[in-house]
Amino acid sequence: MTDASNAVQTMAARPILAWTIAAICLDVLSQTIRLQQTDPGAWLFWDYAGRLAVLAVLAADPAVRRAVYRRDRLKISLAIVINGGLLLIPISCATWIAAQIYSAALPPLRLGAYPRPDGWLLLFDLTAGLALVALHEEIVFRRVMREVLAPLGDGRSMALASAVLFGAFHWWTGVPNMVAAGIFGYVAMRIYCRSGALWPLVVIHYLADFWYFG
């Protein structure tokens, strides 16, 4: 890590926690309003609005903006990142199977569901919508959480803590999906810490969501 990056992180250390709490509160508010919607268009509107508001909040403070929206170069080859991302495929499959077994044995306790749109709205959601989801969640739960959880270092403890938070973010989808999100979050954070760049994770996240929702 360069001296400039260290300086940016030190400068943003204090305000980033406060802005992160504000961003998470906006996310929860958006999710809560979204759960009351039965029309797919309204559901997606509140989903997009909440995510865009969070990204705007994280850009409000100059120090936080420089830390969160900085450009980082890959510290390892892209091939290694791709190989790490491919690990998410068997992990996702195994988690999906476990989720089906769990759902058959115990109530999933879902508080809401994604109202699948159709026509042009489906096409928009599978492209721009999922891209926004990937960008928002990778910025908040990888880059921002790495900054917030910096006292834990870049090891397994930090990755596990961020994974728990990422799983909790999916509180309305039921326990199996929360566990699946947590596993994805752990692997993604480990890849991010090793690669040093966020954009490959945004791409991997988008492709994973496209496979799931498409």
Secondary structure, 3 states (H helix, E strand, C coil): CCHHHHHHHHHHHHHHHHHHHHHHHHHHHHHHHHHCCCCHHHHHHHHHHHHHHHHHHCCCCHHHHHHHCCCCCCCCCHHHHHHHHHCHHHHHHHHHHHHHHHHHHCCCCCCCCCCCCCHHHHHHHHHHHHHHHHHHHHHHHHHHHHHHCHHHCCCHHHHHHHHHHHHHHCHHHCHHHHHHHHHHHHHHHHHHHHHCCCHHHHHHHHHHHHHHHC
